[in-house]
Amino acid sequence: MDACSYRTPPNHRGRVVDLDDSATAKDKVAALEGDLLPFEEPFARGDHNYDDDPEYGYHPLDLAESAVLWIFGTEGECASEDEVSATMTPVDPGEIILHRFVPAGTPERSESEGGKKKGFFSRLFG
């Protein structure tokens, strides 16, 4: 099942979109009413409607991919090409540095600490 679901905070237009494969064309139009986010505008105009069935409208997964690109700056499979996505260069998820926290008392933590002095909370909790 393909689906698209996202929410934005009330202070950022308060958008709530929740669509899946069973969504009708009417549902898709209703989902894109109100104060649109930039990546939603081409979908609302009909730029991403299927040529073979204009009544079907856009596919929820296409909207989801554009949402991921616009919100997180990276792509899942491939965002739809339009004037909004054309201005964005996706971030390679492999280049994002993630910090790792190792619990106190594990062998890996003991090796990494070497001769370091323990901090206040480390002395208290472990």
KAVEN-V741221 format. One record per run of one state. SS is the DSSP state (~ for helix, > for strand, _ for the rest). FROM is the first residue (numbers start at 1). TO is the last residue. If there is no record, write none. Layout:
BEGIN
SS;FROM;TO / SS;FROM;TO
END
This chain:
BEGIN
_;1;2 / >;3;7 / _;8;9 / ~;10;12 / _;13;15 / >;16;20 / _;21;24 / ~;25;31 / _;32;37 / ~;38;45 / _;46;59 / ~;60;72 / _;73;84 / ~;85;87 / _;88;92 / ~;93;95 / _;96;106 / ~;107;113 / _;114;119 / ~;120;125 / _;126;126
END
